[in-house]
Amino acid sequence: MKTKPCASCKQEHTTLYRIQLVKGKIWIFVCEACCLAAKSNPHYRYGGTWQGYRH
Ligand SMILES: [Zn+2]
């Protein structure tokens, strides 16, 4: 199973969410907890889910 580090808490996760927190800027991958915390950001945009056990 593959993992990726969360861009916010830096922990390795098998499921990450592709989100945008600054309008027009790059997409970042964050874990579920950080994704939920980011939803209060006015520029929050969801762009898909990355899963380490799917290819
Ligand atoms: Zn995180």
mmCIF file of the protein (N, C-alpha, C, O) and its ligand, coordinates in Angstrom:
data_MODEL
# 
_entry.id   MODEL 
# 
loop_
_entity.id 
_entity.type 
_entity.pdbx_number_of_molecules 
1 polymer     1 
2 non-polymer 1 
# 
_entity_poly.entity_id                      1 
_entity_poly.type                           'polypeptide(L)' 
_entity_poly.nstd_linkage                   no 
_entity_poly.nstd_monomer                   no 
_entity_poly.pdbx_seq_one_letter_code       MKTKPCASCKQEHTTLYRIQLVKGKIWIFVCEACCLAAKSNPHYRYGGTWQGYRH 
_entity_poly.pdbx_seq_one_letter_code_can   MKTKPCASCKQEHTTLYRIQLVKGKIWIFVCEACCLAAKSNPHYRYGGTWQGYRH 
_entity_poly.pdbx_strand_id                 A 
# 
loop_
_entity_poly_seq.entity_id 
_entity_poly_seq.num 
_entity_poly_seq.mon_id 
_entity_poly_seq.hetero 
1 1  MET n 
1 2  LYS n 
1 3  THR n 
1 4  LYS n 
1 5  PRO n 
1 6  CYS n 
1 7  ALA n 
1 8  SER n 
1 9  CYS n 
1 10 LYS n 
1 11 GLN n 
1 12 GLU n 
1 13 HIS n 
1 14 THR n 
1 15 THR n 
1 16 LEU n 
1 17 TYR n 
1 18 ARG n 
1 19 ILE n 
1 20 GLN n 
1 21 LEU n 
1 22 VAL n 
1 23 LYS n 
1 24 GLY n 
1 25 LYS n 
1 26 ILE n 
1 27 TRP n 
1 28 ILE n 
1 29 PHE n 
1 30 VAL n 
1 31 CYS n 
1 32 GLU n 
1 33 ALA n 
1 34 CYS n 
1 35 CYS n 
1 36 LEU n 
1 37 ALA n 
1 38 ALA n 
1 39 LYS n 
1 40 SER n 
1 41 ASN n 
1 42 PRO n 
1 43 HIS n 
1 44 TYR n 
1 45 ARG n 
1 46 TYR n 
1 47 GLY n 
1 48 GLY n 
1 49 THR n 
1 50 TRP n 
1 51 GLN n 
1 52 GLY n 
1 53 TYR n 
1 54 ARG n 
1 55 HIS n 
# 
loop_
_struct_asym.id 
_struct_asym.entity_id 
A 1 
B 2 
# 
loop_
_chem_comp.id 
_chem_comp.type 
_chem_comp.mon_nstd_flag 
ALA 'L-peptide linking' y 
ARG 'L-peptide linking' y 
ASN 'L-peptide linking' y 
CYS 'L-peptide linking' y 
GLN 'L-peptide linking' y 
GLU 'L-peptide linking' y 
GLY 'peptide linking'   y 
HIS 'L-peptide linking' y 
ILE 'L-peptide linking' y 
LEU 'L-peptide linking' y 
LYS 'L-peptide linking' y 
MET 'L-peptide linking' y 
PHE 'L-peptide linking' y 
PRO 'L-peptide linking' y 
SER 'L-peptide linking' y 
THR 'L-peptide linking' y 
TRP 'L-peptide linking' y 
TYR 'L-peptide linking' y 
VAL 'L-peptide linking' y 
ZN  non-polymer         . 
# 
_pdbx_entity_nonpoly.entity_id   2 
_pdbx_entity_nonpoly.name        ? 
_pdbx_entity_nonpoly.comp_id     ZN 
# 
_pdbx_nonpoly_scheme.asym_id         B 
_pdbx_nonpoly_scheme.entity_id       2 
_pdbx_nonpoly_scheme.mon_id          ZN 
_pdbx_nonpoly_scheme.ndb_seq_num     1 
_pdbx_nonpoly_scheme.pdb_seq_num     101 
_pdbx_nonpoly_scheme.auth_seq_num    101 
_pdbx_nonpoly_scheme.pdb_mon_id      ZN 
_pdbx_nonpoly_scheme.auth_mon_id     ZN 
_pdbx_nonpoly_scheme.pdb_strand_id   A 
_pdbx_nonpoly_scheme.pdb_ins_code    . 
# 
loop_
_atom_site.group_PDB 
_atom_site.id 
_atom_site.type_symbol 
_atom_site.label_atom_id 
_atom_site.label_alt_id 
_atom_site.label_comp_id 
_atom_site.label_asym_id 
_atom_site.label_entity_id 
_atom_site.label_seq_id 
_atom_site.pdbx_PDB_ins_code 
_atom_site.Cartn_x 
_atom_site.Cartn_y 
_atom_site.Cartn_z 
_atom_site.occupancy 
_atom_site.B_iso_or_equiv 
_atom_site.pdbx_formal_charge 
_atom_site.auth_seq_id 
_atom_site.auth_comp_id 
_atom_site.auth_asym_id 
_atom_site.auth_atom_id 
_atom_site.pdbx_PDB_model_num 
ATOM   1   N  N  . MET A 1 1  ? 0.844   -1.203 0.000   1.00 0.00 ? 1   MET A N  1 
ATOM   2   C  CA . MET A 1 1  ? 0.000   0.000  0.000   1.00 0.00 ? 1   MET A CA 1 
ATOM   3   C  C  . MET A 1 1  ? 0.880   1.254  0.000   1.00 0.00 ? 1   MET A C  1 
ATOM   4   O  O  . MET A 1 1  ? 1.821   1.368  0.786   1.00 0.00 ? 1   MET A O  1 
ATOM   5   N  N  . LYS A 1 2  ? 0.566   2.166  -0.872  1.00 0.00 ? 2   LYS A N  1 
ATOM   6   C  CA . LYS A 1 2  ? 1.360   3.402  -0.972  1.00 0.00 ? 2   LYS A CA 1 
ATOM   7   C  C  . LYS A 1 2  ? 0.836   4.475  -0.031  1.00 0.00 ? 2   LYS A C  1 
ATOM   8   O  O  . LYS A 1 2  ? -0.352  4.516  0.290   1.00 0.00 ? 2   LYS A O  1 
ATOM   9   N  N  . THR A 1 3  ? 1.732   5.334  0.402   1.00 0.00 ? 3   THR A N  1 
ATOM   10  C  CA . THR A 1 3  ? 1.323   6.480  1.224   1.00 0.00 ? 3   THR A CA 1 
ATOM   11  C  C  . THR A 1 3  ? 1.910   7.756  0.638   1.00 0.00 ? 3   THR A C  1 
ATOM   12  O  O  . THR A 1 3  ? 2.874   7.726  -0.127  1.00 0.00 ? 3   THR A O  1 
ATOM   13  N  N  . LYS A 1 4  ? 1.308   8.868  1.013   1.00 0.00 ? 4   LYS A N  1 
ATOM   14  C  CA . LYS A 1 4  ? 1.803   10.193 0.633   1.00 0.00 ? 4   LYS A CA 1 
ATOM   15  C  C  . LYS A 1 4  ? 1.759   11.049 1.891   1.00 0.00 ? 4   LYS A C  1 
ATOM   16  O  O  . LYS A 1 4  ? 0.901   10.841 2.748   1.00 0.00 ? 4   LYS A O  1 
ATOM   17  N  N  . PRO A 1 5  ? 2.672   12.008 2.013   1.00 0.00 ? 5   PRO A N  1 
ATOM   18  C  CA . PRO A 1 5  ? 2.598   12.900 3.173   1.00 0.00 ? 5   PRO A CA 1 
ATOM   19  C  C  . PRO A 1 5  ? 1.535   13.981 2.972   1.00 0.00 ? 5   PRO A C  1 
ATOM   20  O  O  . PRO A 1 5  ? 1.384   14.530 1.881   1.00 0.00 ? 5   PRO A O  1 
ATOM   21  N  N  . CYS A 1 6  ? 0.809   14.270 4.041   1.00 0.00 ? 6   CYS A N  1 
ATOM   22  C  CA . CYS A 1 6  ? -0.163  15.358 4.027   1.00 0.00 ? 6   CYS A CA 1 
ATOM   23  C  C  . CYS A 1 6  ? 0.599   16.684 3.955   1.00 0.00 ? 6   CYS A C  1 
ATOM   24  O  O  . CYS A 1 6  ? 1.596   16.864 4.655   1.00 0.00 ? 6   CYS A O  1 
ATOM   25  N  N  . ALA A 1 7  ? 0.135   17.610 3.114   1.00 0.00 ? 7   ALA A N  1 
ATOM   26  C  CA . ALA A 1 7  ? 0.815   18.901 2.957   1.00 0.00 ? 7   ALA A CA 1 
ATOM   27  C  C  . ALA A 1 7  ? 0.667   19.780 4.191   1.00 0.00 ? 7   ALA A C  1 
ATOM   28  O  O  . ALA A 1 7  ? 1.417   20.741 4.363   1.00 0.00 ? 7   ALA A O  1 
ATOM   29  N  N  . SER A 1 8  ? -0.293  19.457 5.048   1.00 0.00 ? 8   SER A N  1 
ATOM   30  C  CA . SER A 1 8  ? -0.542  20.281 6.225   1.00 0.00 ? 8   SER A CA 1 
ATOM   31  C  C  . SER A 1 8  ? 0.115   19.717 7.492   1.00 0.00 ? 8   SER A C  1 
ATOM   32  O  O  . SER A 1 8  ? 0.907   20.408 8.132   1.00 0.00 ? 8   SER A O  1 
ATOM   33  N  N  . CYS A 1 9  ? -0.204  18.475 7.857   1.00 0.00 ? 9   CYS A N  1 
ATOM   34  C  CA . CYS A 1 9  ? 0.332   17.901 9.104   1.00 0.00 ? 9   CYS A CA 1 
ATOM   35  C  C  . CYS A 1 9  ? 1.581   17.052 8.883   1.00 0.00 ? 9   CYS A C  1 
ATOM   36  O  O  . CYS A 1 9  ? 2.210   16.619 9.848   1.00 0.00 ? 9   CYS A O  1 
ATOM   37  N  N  . LYS A 1 10 ? 1.955   16.805 7.603   1.00 0.00 ? 10  LYS A N  1 
ATOM   38  C  CA . LYS A 1 10 ? 3.179   16.078 7.223   1.00 0.00 ? 10  LYS A CA 1 
ATOM   39  C  C  . LYS A 1 10 ? 3.174   14.587 7.580   1.00 0.00 ? 10  LYS A C  1 
ATOM   40  O  O  . LYS A 1 10 ? 4.207   13.928 7.459   1.00 0.00 ? 10  LYS A O  1 
ATOM   41  N  N  . GLN A 1 11 ? 2.049   14.055 8.013   1.00 0.00 ? 11  GLN A N  1 
ATOM   42  C  CA . GLN A 1 11 ? 1.954   12.634 8.337   1.00 0.00 ? 11  GLN A CA 1 
ATOM   43  C  C  . GLN A 1 11 ? 1.679   11.849 7.051   1.00 0.00 ? 11  GLN A C  1 
ATOM   44  O  O  . GLN A 1 11 ? 1.078   12.370 6.111   1.00 0.00 ? 11  GLN A O  1 
ATOM   45  N  N  . GLU A 1 12 ? 2.126   10.596 7.022   1.00 0.00 ? 12  GLU A N  1 
ATOM   46  C  CA . GLU A 1 12 ? 1.876   9.741  5.864   1.00 0.00 ? 12  GLU A CA 1 
ATOM   47  C  C  . GLU A 1 12 ? 0.462   9.157  5.943   1.00 0.00 ? 12  GLU A C  1 
ATOM   48  O  O  . GLU A 1 12 ? 0.024   8.712  7.004   1.00 0.00 ? 12  GLU A O  1 
ATOM   49  N  N  . HIS A 1 13 ? -0.242  9.162  4.815   1.00 0.00 ? 13  HIS A N  1 
ATOM   50  C  CA . HIS A 1 13 ? -1.605  8.632  4.780   1.00 0.00 ? 13  HIS A CA 1 
ATOM   51  C  C  . HIS A 1 13 ? -1.815  7.823  3.510   1.00 0.00 ? 13  HIS A C  1 
ATOM   52  O  O  . HIS A 1 13 ? -1.145  8.041  2.500   1.00 0.00 ? 13  HIS A O  1 
ATOM   53  N  N  . THR A 1 14 ? -2.758  6.883  3.575   1.00 0.00 ? 14  THR A N  1 
ATOM   54  C  CA . THR A 1 14 ? -3.082  6.083  2.388   1.00 0.00 ? 14  THR A CA 1 
ATOM   55  C  C  . THR A 1 14 ? -4.214  6.720  1.584   1.00 0.00 ? 14  THR A C  1 
ATOM   56  O  O  . THR A 1 14 ? -4.420  6.377  0.420   1.00 0.00 ? 14  THR A O  1 
ATOM   57  N  N  . THR A 1 15 ? -4.946  7.646  2.205   1.00 0.00 ? 15  THR A N  1 
ATOM   58  C  CA . THR A 1 15 ? -5.998  8.382  1.502   1.00 0.00 ? 15  THR A CA 1 
ATOM   59  C  C  . THR A 1 15 ? -5.779  9.863  1.716   1.00 0.00 ? 15  THR A C  1 
ATOM   60  O  O  . THR A 1 15 ? -5.680  10.333 2.850   1.00 0.00 ? 15  THR A O  1 
ATOM   61  N  N  . LEU A 1 16 ? -5.702  10.603 0.606   1.00 0.00 ? 16  LEU A N  1 
ATOM   62  C  CA . LEU A 1 16 ? -5.505  12.051 0.691   1.00 0.00 ? 16  LEU A CA 1 
ATOM   63  C  C  . LEU A 1 16 ? -6.505  12.742 -0.223  1.00 0.00 ? 16  LEU A C  1 
ATOM   64  O  O  . LEU A 1 16 ? -6.980  12.161 -1.199  1.00 0.00 ? 16  LEU A O  1 
ATOM   65  N  N  . TYR A 1 17 ? -6.814  13.972 0.102   1.00 0.00 ? 17  TYR A N  1 
ATOM   66  C  CA . TYR A 1 17 ? -7.776  14.748 -0.664  1.00 0.00 ? 17  TYR A CA 1 
ATOM   67  C  C  . TYR A 1 17 ? -7.054  15.883 -1.369  1.00 0.00 ? 17  TYR A C  1 
ATOM   68  O  O  . TYR A 1 17 ? -6.263  16.607 -0.765  1.00 0.00 ? 17  TYR A O  1 
ATOM   69  N  N  . ARG A 1 18 ? -7.339  16.027 -2.660  1.00 0.00 ? 18  ARG A N  1 
ATOM   70  C  CA . ARG A 1 18 ? -6.704  17.058 -3.466  1.00 0.00 ? 18  ARG A CA 1 
ATOM   71  C  C  . ARG A 1 18 ? -7.552  18.325 -3.298  1.00 0.00 ? 18  ARG A C  1 
ATOM   72  O  O  . ARG A 1 18 ? -8.714  18.365 -3.702  1.00 0.00 ? 18  ARG A O  1 
ATOM   73  N  N  . ILE A 1 19 ? -6.966  19.329 -2.712  1.00 0.00 ? 19  ILE A N  1 
ATOM   74  C  CA . ILE A 1 19 ? -7.716  20.557 -2.463  1.00 0.00 ? 19  ILE A CA 1 
ATOM   75  C  C  . ILE A 1 19 ? -6.913  21.798 -2.841  1.00 0.00 ? 19  ILE A C  1 
ATOM   76  O  O  . ILE A 1 19 ? -5.699  21.736 -3.035  1.00 0.00 ? 19  ILE A O  1 
ATOM   77  N  N  . GLN A 1 20 ? -7.611  22.916 -2.940  1.00 0.00 ? 20  GLN A N  1 
ATOM   78  C  CA . GLN A 1 20 ? -7.010  24.204 -3.238  1.00 0.00 ? 20  GLN A CA 1 
ATOM   79  C  C  . GLN A 1 20 ? -7.441  25.168 -2.136  1.00 0.00 ? 20  GLN A C  1 
ATOM   80  O  O  . GLN A 1 20 ? -8.620  25.234 -1.788  1.00 0.00 ? 20  GLN A O  1 
ATOM   81  N  N  . LEU A 1 21 ? -6.490  25.908 -1.595  1.00 0.00 ? 21  LEU A N  1 
ATOM   82  C  CA . LEU A 1 21 ? -6.811  26.848 -0.506  1.00 0.00 ? 21  LEU A CA 1 
ATOM   83  C  C  . LEU A 1 21 ? -6.576  28.299 -0.890  1.00 0.00 ? 21  LEU A C  1 
ATOM   84  O  O  . LEU A 1 21 ? -6.999  29.214 -0.184  1.00 0.00 ? 21  LEU A O  1 
ATOM   85  N  N  . VAL A 1 22 ? -5.893  28.507 -2.021  1.00 0.00 ? 22  VAL A N  1 
ATOM   86  C  CA . VAL A 1 22 ? -5.648  29.856 -2.525  1.00 0.00 ? 22  VAL A CA 1 
ATOM   87  C  C  . VAL A 1 22 ? -6.128  29.885 -3.964  1.00 0.00 ? 22  VAL A C  1 
ATOM   88  O  O  . VAL A 1 22 ? -5.708  29.058 -4.773  1.00 0.00 ? 22  VAL A O  1 
ATOM   89  N  N  . LYS A 1 23 ? -6.999  30.823 -4.292  1.00 0.00 ? 23  LYS A N  1 
ATOM   90  C  CA . LYS A 1 23 ? -7.583  30.881 -5.633  1.00 0.00 ? 23  LYS A CA 1 
ATOM   91  C  C  . LYS A 1 23 ? -6.508  30.968 -6.718  1.00 0.00 ? 23  LYS A C  1 
ATOM   92  O  O  . LYS A 1 23 ? -5.638  31.838 -6.675  1.00 0.00 ? 23  LYS A O  1 
ATOM   93  N  N  . GLY A 1 24 ? -6.580  30.058 -7.689  1.00 0.00 ? 24  GLY A N  1 
ATOM   94  C  CA . GLY A 1 24 ? -5.657  30.076 -8.815  1.00 0.00 ? 24  GLY A CA 1 
ATOM   95  C  C  . GLY A 1 24 ? -4.283  29.492 -8.535  1.00 0.00 ? 24  GLY A C  1 
ATOM   96  O  O  . GLY A 1 24 ? -3.444  29.426 -9.433  1.00 0.00 ? 24  GLY A O  1 
ATOM   97  N  N  . LYS A 1 25 ? -4.044  29.068 -7.298  1.00 0.00 ? 25  LYS A N  1 
ATOM   98  C  CA . LYS A 1 25 ? -2.742  28.505 -6.942  1.00 0.00 ? 25  LYS A CA 1 
ATOM   99  C  C  . LYS A 1 25 ? -2.760  26.985 -7.084  1.00 0.00 ? 25  LYS A C  1 
ATOM   100 O  O  . LYS A 1 25 ? -3.768  26.386 -7.459  1.00 0.00 ? 25  LYS A O  1 
ATOM   101 N  N  . ILE A 1 26 ? -1.621  26.388 -6.773  1.00 0.00 ? 26  ILE A N  1 
ATOM   102 C  CA . ILE A 1 26 ? -1.476  24.943 -6.960  1.00 0.00 ? 26  ILE A CA 1 
ATOM   103 C  C  . ILE A 1 26 ? -2.354  24.130 -6.023  1.00 0.00 ? 26  ILE A C  1 
ATOM   104 O  O  . ILE A 1 26 ? -2.774  24.587 -4.959  1.00 0.00 ? 26  ILE A O  1 
ATOM   105 N  N  . TRP A 1 27 ? -2.611  22.908 -6.464  1.00 0.00 ? 27  TRP A N  1 
ATOM   106 C  CA . TRP A 1 27 ? -3.374  21.969 -5.659  1.00 0.00 ? 27  TRP A CA 1 
ATOM   107 C  C  . TRP A 1 27 ? -2.440  21.295 -4.662  1.00 0.00 ? 27  TRP A C  1 
ATOM   108 O  O  . TRP A 1 27 ? -1.269  21.056 -4.957  1.00 0.00 ? 27  TRP A O  1 
ATOM   109 N  N  . ILE A 1 28 ? -2.962  20.995 -3.492  1.00 0.00 ? 28  ILE A N  1 
ATOM   110 C  CA . ILE A 1 28 ? -2.189  20.275 -2.481  1.00 0.00 ? 28  ILE A CA 1 
ATOM   111 C  C  . ILE A 1 28 ? -2.951  19.024 -2.060  1.00 0.00 ? 28  ILE A C  1 
ATOM   112 O  O  . ILE A 1 28 ? -4.167  18.938 -2.237  1.00 0.00 ? 28  ILE A O  1 
ATOM   113 N  N  . PHE A 1 29 ? -2.223  18.050 -1.500  1.00 0.00 ? 29  PHE A N  1 
ATOM   114 C  CA . PHE A 1 29 ? -2.850  16.835 -0.989  1.00 0.00 ? 29  PHE A CA 1 
ATOM   115 C  C  . PHE A 1 29 ? -2.834  16.881 0.532   1.00 0.00 ? 29  PHE A C  1 
ATOM   116 O  O  . PHE A 1 29 ? -1.777  17.033 1.144   1.00 0.00 ? 29  PHE A O  1 
ATOM   117 N  N  . VAL A 1 30 ? -4.007  16.748 1.139   1.00 0.00 ? 30  VAL A N  1 
ATOM   118 C  CA . VAL A 1 30 ? -4.096  16.737 2.605   1.00 0.00 ? 30  VAL A CA 1 
ATOM   119 C  C  . VAL A 1 30 ? -4.905  15.533 3.077   1.00 0.00 ? 30  VAL A C  1 
ATOM   120 O  O  . VAL A 1 30 ? -5.664  14.940 2.310   1.00 0.00 ? 30  VAL A O  1 
ATOM   121 N  N  . CYS A 1 31 ? -4.731  15.178 4.357   1.00 0.00 ? 31  CYS A N  1 
ATOM   122 C  CA . CYS A 1 31 ? -5.463  14.051 4.934   1.00 0.00 ? 31  CYS A CA 1 
ATOM   123 C  C  . CYS A 1 31 ? -6.900  14.476 5.264   1.00 0.00 ? 31  CYS A C  1 
ATOM   124 O  O  . CYS A 1 31 ? -7.267  15.642 5.123   1.00 0.00 ? 31  CYS A O  1 
ATOM   125 N  N  . GLU A 1 32 ? -7.690  13.511 5.699   1.00 0.00 ? 32  GLU A N  1 
ATOM   126 C  CA . GLU A 1 32 ? -9.099  13.783 5.969   1.00 0.00 ? 32  GLU A CA 1 
ATOM   127 C  C  . GLU A 1 32 ? -9.291  14.861 7.042   1.00 0.00 ? 32  GLU A C  1 
ATOM   128 O  O  . GLU A 1 32 ? -10.114 15.762 6.877   1.00 0.00 ? 32  GLU A O  1 
ATOM   129 N  N  . ALA A 1 33 ? -8.534  14.769 8.138   1.00 0.00 ? 33  ALA A N  1 
ATOM   130 C  CA . ALA A 1 33 ? -8.669  15.734 9.230   1.00 0.00 ? 33  ALA A CA 1 
ATOM   131 C  C  . ALA A 1 33 ? -8.319  17.147 8.764   1.00 0.00 ? 33  ALA A C  1 
ATOM   132 O  O  . ALA A 1 33 ? -9.012  18.107 9.100   1.00 0.00 ? 33  ALA A O  1 
ATOM   133 N  N  . CYS A 1 34 ? -7.241  17.267 7.989   1.00 0.00 ? 34  CYS A N  1 
ATOM   134 C  CA . CYS A 1 34 ? -6.823  18.578 7.503   1.00 0.00 ? 34  CYS A CA 1 
ATOM   135 C  C  . CYS A 1 34 ? -7.788  19.088 6.433   1.00 0.00 ? 34  CYS A C  1 
ATOM   136 O  O  . CYS A 1 34 ? -7.996  20.295 6.312   1.00 0.00 ? 34  CYS A O  1 
ATOM   137 N  N  . CYS A 1 35 ? -8.378  18.175 5.655   1.00 0.00 ? 35  CYS A N  1 
ATOM   138 C  CA . CYS A 1 35 ? -9.367  18.541 4.655   1.00 0.00 ? 35  CYS A CA 1 
ATOM   139 C  C  . CYS A 1 35 ? -10.603 19.131 5.327   1.00 0.00 ? 35  CYS A C  1 
ATOM   140 O  O  . CYS A 1 35 ? -11.135 20.150 4.887   1.00 0.00 ? 35  CYS A O  1 
ATOM   141 N  N  . LEU A 1 36 ? -11.051 18.481 6.392   1.00 0.00 ? 36  LEU A N  1 
ATOM   142 C  CA . LEU A 1 36 ? -12.223 18.975 7.124   1.00 0.00 ? 36  LEU A CA 1 
ATOM   143 C  C  . LEU A 1 36 ? -11.941 20.348 7.735   1.00 0.00 ? 36  LEU A C  1 
ATOM   144 O  O  . LEU A 1 36 ? -12.794 21.235 7.709   1.00 0.00 ? 36  LEU A O  1 
ATOM   145 N  N  . ALA A 1 37 ? -10.738 20.512 8.284   1.00 0.00 ? 37  ALA A N  1 
ATOM   146 C  CA . ALA A 1 37 ? -10.343 21.786 8.885   1.00 0.00 ? 37  ALA A CA 1 
ATOM   147 C  C  . ALA A 1 37 ? -10.267 22.885 7.822   1.00 0.00 ? 37  ALA A C  1 
ATOM   148 O  O  . ALA A 1 37 ? -10.532 24.052 8.113   1.00 0.00 ? 37  ALA A O  1 
ATOM   149 N  N  . ALA A 1 38 ? -9.903  22.509 6.586   1.00 0.00 ? 38  ALA A N  1 
ATOM   150 C  CA . ALA A 1 38 ? -9.722  23.476 5.504   1.00 0.00 ? 38  ALA A CA 1 
ATOM   151 C  C  . ALA A 1 38 ? -11.043 23.974 4.929   1.00 0.00 ? 38  ALA A C  1 
ATOM   152 O  O  . ALA A 1 38 ? -11.072 24.994 4.240   1.00 0.00 ? 38  ALA A O  1 
ATOM   153 N  N  . LYS A 1 39 ? -12.140 23.262 5.206   1.00 0.00 ? 39  LYS A N  1 
ATOM   154 C  CA . LYS A 1 39 ? -13.434 23.638 4.619   1.00 0.00 ? 39  LYS A CA 1 
ATOM   155 C  C  . LYS A 1 39 ? -13.945 25.003 5.062   1.00 0.00 ? 39  LYS A C  1 
ATOM   156 O  O  . LYS A 1 39 ? -14.830 25.578 4.429   1.00 0.00 ? 39  LYS A O  1 
ATOM   157 N  N  . SER A 1 40 ? -13.376 25.520 6.163   1.00 0.00 ? 40  SER A N  1 
ATOM   158 C  CA . SER A 1 40 ? -13.766 26.861 6.625   1.00 0.00 ? 40  SER A CA 1 
ATOM   159 C  C  . SER A 1 40 ? -13.064 27.945 5.810   1.00 0.00 ? 40  SER A C  1 
ATOM   160 O  O  . SER A 1 40 ? -13.438 29.116 5.875   1.00 0.00 ? 40  SER A O  1 
ATOM   161 N  N  . ASN A 1 41 ? -12.036 27.548 5.035   1.00 0.00 ? 41  ASN A N  1 
ATOM   162 C  CA . ASN A 1 41 ? -11.314 28.502 4.195   1.00 0.00 ? 41  ASN A CA 1 
ATOM   163 C  C  . ASN A 1 41 ? -12.218 28.927 3.028   1.00 0.00 ? 41  ASN A C  1 
ATOM   164 O  O  . ASN A 1 41 ? -12.759 28.065 2.336   1.00 0.00 ? 41  ASN A O  1 
ATOM   165 N  N  . PRO A 1 42 ? -12.395 30.241 2.795   1.00 0.00 ? 42  PRO A N  1 
ATOM   166 C  CA . PRO A 1 42 ? -13.293 30.691 1.712   1.00 0.00 ? 42  PRO A CA 1 
ATOM   167 C  C  . PRO A 1 42 ? -12.845 30.270 0.320   1.00 0.00 ? 42  PRO A C  1 
ATOM   168 O  O  . PRO A 1 42 ? -13.663 30.239 -0.600  1.00 0.00 ? 42  PRO A O  1 
ATOM   169 N  N  . HIS A 1 43 ? -11.565 29.944 0.138   1.00 0.00 ? 43  HIS A N  1 
ATOM   170 C  CA . HIS A 1 43 ? -11.062 29.545 -1.175  1.00 0.00 ? 43  HIS A CA 1 
ATOM   171 C  C  . HIS A 1 43 ? -10.955 28.032 -1.320  1.00 0.00 ? 43  HIS A C  1 
ATOM   172 O  O  . HIS A 1 43 ? -10.402 27.537 -2.302  1.00 0.00 ? 43  HIS A O  1 
ATOM   173 N  N  . TYR A 1 44 ? -11.483 27.299 -0.345  1.00 0.00 ? 44  TYR A N  1 
ATOM   174 C  CA . TYR A 1 44 ? -11.423 25.840 -0.386  1.00 0.00 ? 44  TYR A CA 1 
ATOM   175 C  C  . TYR A 1 44 ? -12.115 25.290 -1.627  1.00 0.00 ? 44  TYR A C  1 
ATOM   176 O  O  . TYR A 1 44 ? -13.259 25.636 -1.926  1.00 0.00 ? 44  TYR A O  1 
ATOM   177 N  N  . ARG A 1 45 ? -11.392 24.420 -2.348  1.00 0.00 ? 45  ARG A N  1 
ATOM   178 C  CA . ARG A 1 45 ? -11.974 23.713 -3.492  1.00 0.00 ? 45  ARG A CA 1 
ATOM   179 C  C  . ARG A 1 45 ? -11.506 22.280 -3.431  1.00 0.00 ? 45  ARG A C  1 
ATOM   180 O  O  . ARG A 1 45 ? -10.332 22.010 -3.176  1.00 0.00 ? 45  ARG A O  1 
ATOM   181 N  N  . TYR A 1 46 ? -12.424 21.358 -3.666  1.00 0.00 ? 46  TYR A N  1 
ATOM   182 C  CA . TYR A 1 46 ? -12.096 19.938 -3.652  1.00 0.00 ? 46  TYR A CA 1 
ATOM   183 C  C  . TYR A 1 46 ? -11.844 19.462 -5.070  1.00 0.00 ? 46  TYR A C  1 
ATOM   184 O  O  . TYR A 1 46 ? -12.624 19.755 -5.977  1.00 0.00 ? 46  TYR A O  1 
ATOM   185 N  N  . GLY A 1 47 ? -10.755 18.727 -5.264  1.00 0.00 ? 47  GLY A N  1 
ATOM   186 C  CA . GLY A 1 47 ? -10.403 18.307 -6.622  1.00 0.00 ? 47  GLY A CA 1 
ATOM   187 C  C  . GLY A 1 47 ? -10.196 16.820 -6.804  1.00 0.00 ? 47  GLY A C  1 
ATOM   188 O  O  . GLY A 1 47 ? -9.623  16.396 -7.808  1.00 0.00 ? 47  GLY A O  1 
ATOM   189 N  N  . GLY A 1 48 ? -10.655 16.011 -5.847  1.00 0.00 ? 48  GLY A N  1 
ATOM   190 C  CA . GLY A 1 48 ? -10.532 14.572 -6.021  1.00 0.00 ? 48  GLY A CA 1 
ATOM   191 C  C  . GLY A 1 48 ? -9.872  13.904 -4.831  1.00 0.00 ? 48  GLY A C  1 
ATOM   192 O  O  . GLY A 1 48 ? -9.362  14.563 -3.925  1.00 0.00 ? 48  GLY A O  1 
ATOM   193 N  N  . THR A 1 49 ? -9.892  12.585 -4.856  1.00 0.00 ? 49  THR A N  1 
ATOM   194 C  CA . THR A 1 49 ? -9.325  11.796 -3.768  1.00 0.00 ? 49  THR A CA 1 
ATOM   195 C  C  . THR A 1 49 ? -8.210  10.915 -4.312  1.00 0.00 ? 49  THR A C  1 
ATOM   196 O  O  . THR A 1 49 ? -8.343  10.342 -5.393  1.00 0.00 ? 49  THR A O  1 
ATOM   197 N  N  . TRP A 1 50 ? -7.115  10.805 -3.574  1.00 0.00 ? 50  TRP A N  1 
ATOM   198 C  CA . TRP A 1 50 ? -6.004  9.921  -3.933  1.00 0.00 ? 50  TRP A CA 1 
ATOM   199 C  C  . TRP A 1 50 ? -5.967  8.774  -2.945  1.00 0.00 ? 50  TRP A C  1 
ATOM   200 O  O  . TRP A 1 50 ? -5.952  8.994  -1.734  1.00 0.00 ? 50  TRP A O  1 
ATOM   201 N  N  . GLN A 1 51 ? -5.952  7.546  -3.452  1.00 0.00 ? 51  GLN A N  1 
ATOM   202 C  CA . GLN A 1 51 ? -5.907  6.385  -2.580  1.00 0.00 ? 51  GLN A CA 1 
ATOM   203 C  C  . GLN A 1 51 ? -4.735  5.487  -2.954  1.00 0.00 ? 51  GLN A C  1 
ATOM   204 O  O  . GLN A 1 51 ? -4.591  5.078  -4.106  1.00 0.00 ? 51  GLN A O  1 
ATOM   205 N  N  . GLY A 1 52 ? -3.885  5.183  -1.945  1.00 0.00 ? 52  GLY A N  1 
ATOM   206 C  CA . GLY A 1 52 ? -2.668  4.415  -2.170  1.00 0.00 ? 52  GLY A CA 1 
ATOM   207 C  C  . GLY A 1 52 ? -2.884  2.963  -2.534  1.00 0.00 ? 52  GLY A C  1 
ATOM   208 O  O  . GLY A 1 52 ? -1.957  2.293  -2.990  1.00 0.00 ? 52  GLY A O  1 
ATOM   209 N  N  . TYR A 1 53 ? -4.087  2.468  -2.341  1.00 0.00 ? 53  TYR A N  1 
ATOM   210 C  CA . TYR A 1 53 ? -4.335  1.064  -2.653  1.00 0.00 ? 53  TYR A CA 1 
ATOM   211 C  C  . TYR A 1 53 ? -5.067  0.889  -3.975  1.00 0.00 ? 53  TYR A C  1 
ATOM   212 O  O  . TYR A 1 53 ? -5.457  -0.223 -4.330  1.00 0.00 ? 53  TYR A O  1 
ATOM   213 N  N  . ARG A 1 54 ? -5.255  1.987  -4.705  1.00 0.00 ? 54  ARG A N  1 
ATOM   214 C  CA . ARG A 1 54 ? -5.881  1.906  -6.034  1.00 0.00 ? 54  ARG A CA 1 
ATOM   215 C  C  . ARG A 1 54 ? -4.871  2.317  -7.071  1.00 0.00 ? 54  ARG A C  1 
ATOM   216 O  O  . ARG A 1 54 ? -4.063  3.217  -6.844  1.00 0.00 ? 54  ARG A O  1 
ATOM   217 N  N  . HIS A 1 55 ? -4.916  1.659  -8.207  1.00 0.00 ? 55  HIS A N  1 
ATOM   218 C  CA . HIS A 1 55 ? -3.944  1.987  -9.257  1.00 0.00 ? 55  HIS A CA 1 
ATOM   219 C  C  . HIS A 1 55 ? -4.657  2.267  -10.567 1.00 0.00 ? 55  HIS A C  1 
ATOM   220 O  O  . HIS A 1 55 ? -4.009  2.561  -11.572 1.00 0.00 ? 55  HIS A O  1 
HETATM 221 ZN ZN . ZN  B 2 .  ? -3.066  16.250 7.596   1.00 0.00 2 101 ZN  A ZN 1 
# 
